[in-house]
Amino acid sequence: MTTADAGDADSGAGAVPRLRAALRRRFGVDARAFAAFRIALGAVLLVDLALRARNLGAFYTDAGVLPRAALAGAYPLGARLSIHAVSGEAWAVSLLFLVAAAAAAALAVGHRTRAATAVSLVLLASLQARNPFVLNAGDTLLLQLLGAGLLCPLGARWSLDAVRRRETEAPEPTAVGASGRVAGPAAALPLALVVVVYVSNAVVKLRGTAWPAGEAVERVFRLTYLHGPFGGVVPEWSPLLAAATYGWLALVVASPLLVAAAGRLRAALAGTLLAAHLSMAVTLQIGVFPLVSAAALLPFFPPSVWDRVERAVAPTADRLRRGAADRLRSPGPTPEGGPVRAVRERAAAAVPVLAAALLVALVAWNAMGLGLVETPDPVASVADPTEGGWDMFAPNPPATDALVLATATTDDGERLDALYGDRVARDRPPSDARAYPTARWRKLLTLLADDPEPDRVEPLLAHLCDRAAGLADAESGPIRSVTVSAVDVDVTDGETRVDELGTRSCPGS
């Protein structure tokens, strides 16, 4: 073999390690990034439960807007599988909320992390199945992120599990390499999920007219029902809102760089997206979606970011670690028995195969949903990939401000707002329509306005009778009836349309 041939062979041999290193930098995740991701997921679950608990009786009990009989009629499979549908009593649902909160807290601190993730996943799926009419894209993303996290070593760092392993001299998870990175299909799954969401949304946005024309964000902020705490103070200056439209469109179009790039460019893009989502949290009433999206971006940050984080919190972290170690310290290592270890080893061997299959399914399903590939007949016969896609505010934002009139009338003719309890005019005009108490109330009522099924309208009116009776003061007298109407106001010409969803006489009237 000539010298040139030898040089080519060495070059080829060296290309393989370089390729592996490049792939590891892009599809590998720092174990500390997974720890931050775990903490954020636990915190978001707790926030979600706290927000849902404000309307626990309204959304998840038989006394609310969706009794179990109505759920069984609309979603039979969900009614059978949801643990939250076993009982329609508030105390039983409250107990499940407390169990879910305990699992979320355990996930956040990394106590029995995989078990905590599994319990959180099951209870979240059950809760979502109990009332599908109050869900948005953020709920779907949170559920999928938990499922992806179940396959990842979320408790390898910054966790009680890590402290326990150190105290018992147990080995580190094999998925964490010597460099502190986690690589493989399982680590790539949450990264791919985030990029698929952004790319799918970008494709649908580009198919519309409002985003390429720079009009979308201005149209969104004209929708008063979407205003968050600071949504009403956003300047109505068209050039600024057009810049925001093009800026966000550019970010989602550039989202493949989250995996195609590395180092500072990747960190800068992830940081910009994270900041944009947090700004949505204070300007738009879209539930936990911005917080879920912000948590999903944490695995993209490179080791240099987590080095700085560790240096910043080192004194506090050391104190917490010592305190946890004192409580977790045992007389000696407690090796697992043969059967338990064998089961865990088999499960660990299956994780990469399962993660790889989910990766392929994730990309294929969303490609079918976008119409980029044809849906095979066996898939089309059981599901429609075009339903429930990532089309947030796409292809165009709504052009109508969707509001609601929920009016309760007392025996003496006085009128109250059945959602808020405020007194309203006897001849309440459509212009006096209100936005919704929460993002979940908005989702429920706007879906009902689009499809006013009597089996769902009647429970809503019955619940509003009880709600209005509880909100009314002693001078108002008994509630005689409740009427609910959907009010659509065109944001371009102000044209108003009112559709009455239903009216009901209240018990005791």
N, C-alpha and C positions, 0 to 999 in steps of 0.2 A: 504494500500500500504506500502510495506516495505521501510526501509531507502535506500536500494540498488536501488529499483525501482524509488524512488524519485530522487536519484542522477543521474540515467540514463536519467530520464525525463529532469532534469535541464541541463544535458550535451547536450541532443538533442536540447533543446530550445536554448542553447547558440551557437550551431553549425551554426544555420541559420544566426544570425547576423554576425558571423565570416566569413561565406561564402559570404554574401552580401558585407562585407567590402573588402574581397579579390578581388571580381569581380569589385568593384568600383575602387580599386587601379589599376587594370589592364586595364579595359575598360572605366574608367572615364578619363576625360581630365580636367586639370586645366584651369580655364577660361582665365588666362593670357597666357597659351599656345595657346589657340584658338585666342587670340588677336595677338600674334606673327605670327601665321599662317595666319591670315587675312592680316596683314601688308606685309608679304612676298608674298602672292598671288597678292596683288595689285601691289607690286614692280615688280614681274615677268611679270604681264600683261603689265606694262608700258615698260619694257625692250623688250618684245616680239613685241609690236607694233612698237617700235623704230627700231628694226631690220627688221621687215617686211616693214616698210615705205621706206627703202632704195631701194626696188624693187616694190614699189606700182604699178607703171605703167606696169611693166613687168609681174606681177603675177595676178593682180586683175582688169585689164581693158580690153576693147576690142582691144586696140592697143598692148596688150601683148601676151604672149605665150599661153593663154587659153581664147580666146574670149567666150562670153556667148553662142554662137551657138555650139562651140566645147564642152563646159561644158554640155550643154543640151544633146548632143549626147552621152557623156560618163557617166554622172550622172544626169539623168532627174529629179529625186526627189530633189537633191541638188540645181539644177538650179531653181526649182520652190520655194523652201523654203528659199534660201539664200537672205537676205535683200541686201547683197552686189552685188547680180546679178540683182537688179532692174534697175540699170544703168551701162553702160560700160564706163562712163566718169570718168576721174581722179578726177575731183572736187567733184563728188558725193561720191566716195570711200574715198577721203580725209576727207570729212565731217563725215562719219561714223567712221573713225579712230579717229577723234577728240572727238566724243561722247564717244567712247570706252575708250579713255584716261581719259576723265573726270570721267567716272564711275569707272575706276580702281583707280584713285586718291581718289575718295570718299570712295571706299572700304578700301584703305590703311589707311586713317585717321579715318575711322569708322563713316562717315556721312551718315545717312539713310542706314545703313549697308545692311539690307536685300534687299532693293530696288537696291542698287548699285551692290550687288552680282547677283541679277536676271538680271539686264541689262548687266552686264559683261558676264554672262553665255550665254545669247541670242546672243549678238554680236560676242562672240568668236565662238559659234557654226555656226553662219552665215558666218563668215570669213573663217573658216575651210571648210565649204561646198562650198565656192566660188572657191577654188582650192585645191582639195584633193591630187593632185600630188606633193605637197611640204611638206607634213606632215610626222612626225615621232612619235615614242611612247611618246615622251614628250608632244606633242600636245594633244594626247588622254588622258594622265594622267592629264594634266592641266584642261581639260574640265570636267573630272570626279571629280576631287577635288573641282572644283567650284560648281558642282551639289551637292556634299556631304556637302559642306560648307553652301549652301543655307538652309539646315535643322538645322544648328548649331547656337548657340548664339555667333557669331563671334564678335559682337559689345558690349558684356557685360563688357569688361574691355578695358582700354587704348584707348578710342575712344571718338569722339565728342558726340556720342549717350549717352555714360555713363555720360559725363559731363552735358549734357542736362537733363538727368533723375535726376541727383543730384540737379540741379538748380530748376527744376519744381516739385521736391519731388515725382516723378513717381516711381512706384515699380520696383525692379530689375526683370530681366527675370526669370520666375519660373524654368527654366531648371538649373539654377545655385544653387547648394545646399549651406547649411550653411558653409561647409568646403571650398567653392570656387571651387569645382569640378562640372563638368557637366557629368552626367551619363545617360545611356539609349541607345536605338538603334541608335539615331542620332549621339551621340558622338562616338559610336563604328564604325560607317560607314567609316569615313576617315581612322581610324586605320586599319580596315579590308582590305580596298582597298590597302593600302601600303603593308601589309603583303602578300596579294594575288599576287601582282606584283612580289615581291621578290621570293616567293615560286614557282610561275609558272616559272620564269626565272631559278631558281635553278634546277627544274625538267628537263627542256629542256636542260640545260647545261650538266647535268649528263648523258643525253642520247647520247651526242656526245663523241668525243675522245680527242679533243684538250684541254678541261678544265681539265678532270681528269689526263691528261698526263702533265699538267703544261706548255703547249705551247701556250695557247690562247693569253695572253697579248703580248707576243713577236710578234705573227702574226699580231695583231692589229696595233702595232706601226711600222710594215713594210709597212702598207698601207699609203702612203704619202698623199692620198686624204683626210684622216681623221685627219691629223695633225692640231692641234690648235696652238695658239700663241707660246707655249713652247713644242709642240709635237716633234719637231725635235731635241731637246736637251736631250731627255730621253736617258740615257746610254744604248747602245746595249750590255748589259751584261746578258747573258742567265740566270745565277743563280738568279740575282735580278728580272728579269721579270718572272721567274718561281715562285719565292716567291710571287710576286704580283698576279699572276694567282691563286695560292692556297689560298692566303689571301682573295681575293675577293670572290672566290667560298665558302670559309668558312663563310664569312659574310652573303651571301644570303642563305646558308643552315641553318645558325643559326637565320635567321630573325624571325621565330615564337617566339623567346624569347622576341621580342618587345612587345608581349602581354602576353606571359606566365610568364615573369619575371616582377619585379617591382624594384623601388628604383635605387640604384647605377648601378646594372648590366644592367638594361634597359637603363639608361642614357648613360652608357659607350658604349653600342652597337649602340644606335642612334647617338651618337657623332662620333663614328668611321665611320659609314655609311655616315654621313653628310660630314665629312672631305674627304672621298673618292670621293664623288660626286663633291665637289668643286675642287678637283685635276683634275677630268675629264674636268671641265669647261675650264681649261687653257691648257690642253694637247691634247684634242680631239675636232674636229669640228663636234659637234652633236647638235647644236642649243641650245634651252633653256632646254633640258632634264635634265642636271645636276642641274640647278637652281630650276626647278620644283620639282625634287626629294629631294633636300635639304629642300625646303619649306614644303614638305609633312611629313618630319621627326619631325618637331617642336612640334606637339601635343604629341609626346611620352615622352618629357622631363618632369620630375616630379616637384612638387611644390618647392623643395629645389633650383632648378636651377633658377626658376622665382623669388624666394625670393632674391637671389644674384643679379639678373638683376635689380630688383626694387631698391635695396639699391644702386647699382652703378649709376643709372640714376635718383635717387630721386630728386636732386636739379633742374635739367633741366626739369624733368617731372612736378614738382610743378609749375614752371614758365609757362610752356605751358598750364597746366590745368587752372591756374588763368587767363591767357590771353583768353583762349577759353571761360571760364565762363563769363568773362566780355562781350563778344560778344553775348553769347547765353542767357544771363540772361533775363528773362521776368518778368512782374509785378506779376505774380502768377501762380499757377499750371493751366494747361489747360487740364482738364480731357476730355477724348474722349467720344463721344456720344454713346448712346446705340447700334445702328446698327453697328458702326465701332468696338466697343468692342466685340460684339457678333461674328462678322466675324473673328476677331483675335483669339478669344477663340476656335472657331471651327477649325480654321487652326492649332492652337497649339495642339489641341487634335488629329488631323490627322497626325501630324508629326511623332510620334513614330510608328504608324502603317505603314506609307509609308516607313520610314527608315528600319523597320524590314523586309518588303517585298523586299526592295532593297538589304539588306544584304543577304537574301536567294538567290536572283537572281544573285548577284555578285559571291558568292561561287559556285553556280550551273553552271553558264555560264563558268567560268574558269575551273571547273572540267571537263565539257564536252569538252572544247577546248583542254585540256591535254589528253583526251581519258580515263580519270579515271572513268567516268560514261558514259553510252550510251545516245546519243542525242535523245530525243523523236521525233517521226515523225512530230508532229505539229511544233516543233521548227526547225527541219531540212528543212521543206518545205519553210520557209521564211528567214532563215539565217544559216550561217555556223560558229559555234563557234570556229573552228580551224583557221579562218581568223582573222588577226589583233591581234594575241596574244602577250604576253610579252616575245618575243624571241630575245631580243637585244643581238647580237653577239653569238647567240646560235642556234642550238647545237654546231656549230663550226663557228669561225670568217671567213670572206671571204678569199680566197686564192689568189685573183687577185686584183691588184691595178687598180681601175677603173678611167681612166682619160679621157679628152676630147680634141679634136682638133676642134676649131671653127675658120675657116680661111676666112677672107674677102679679095677679090681681087679687086684692083682699075682698072680704065680704062688703066692706063699706066703699069699695070702688078705688081705693088707693092702689098705686102701681109701684112695684119694686123690681129692681134688676135681679133676676133669679140666680145669676152667677156671682154678683158682687154684693147685693143687699142694699144698694143705693136706691133712694126714691127717684122716680122718673116721671116725666110729664104724662098727663092722662092720654093725650094723643101723641104718642111718642113717634117722632119723625125718623125716617131711615138715617138721617144725618146724625142722629144720636146713638147710632150703633157703636158698640164697644169692640175692642180687640179681645183677646182671649187671656184668661188668668195665667195659663202656662202653655208651653209649646205642645204638651201632650193634649190639653184641651183643644188647642187649635187643630191638631192632626185629626182628632176624633170628630170634631164638628165639621171641618171642611170635607172630610171623606163622607160624612153623613149627608151633607148638602149635595154632593155629587150623586149619591145613591141613597135616597131616603127610604130605606127598607122599614116597613111598619114594625117588624120584629125587633128592630134596633131603636126606632124612634120612641116607641112606647116606654121601654125601660128608661130612656133618657128623660122623658117628661115626668115619669114617676119619681125619678131621683131628684129632679129639679123642684118638684113639689116639696119633698122633704128638705132639700137644701134651702129653699126660700123660707120655709117655716122656721128653720134654724137661724136664718139671718135676720128675720123680721123681729122688731122690738115689740114690747107688750102693747103699745098703743096701736099697732097696725091691724090687729085682729087676725082671724084665721085666713089662710090662703085659699081662695076660691078656685083659681085656675092658673095654668101656666101656658104660655105660647112661645114657641121658638121660631125665629125666621133667620134665613141667611141673607146677608146684604152684600152685594158685589158693586164696588165703585170703580169704574174705569179710570185709571190714573192719568190717561191722556186727555179725555174730554169731560170727566166728571159724571158721566151718565151712571145712574143708579138703578139697580134691579133688586127687587125684594122677592124672595121665595119663602113662603111659610112652610116649615118642616112639619109642624103639628101643633095641636093644642089639646089640653087635657084638664078635666075637672079634678081637683085635688080632694083626697079623702077628708071628710069632716066639713066640707063646704055646704 
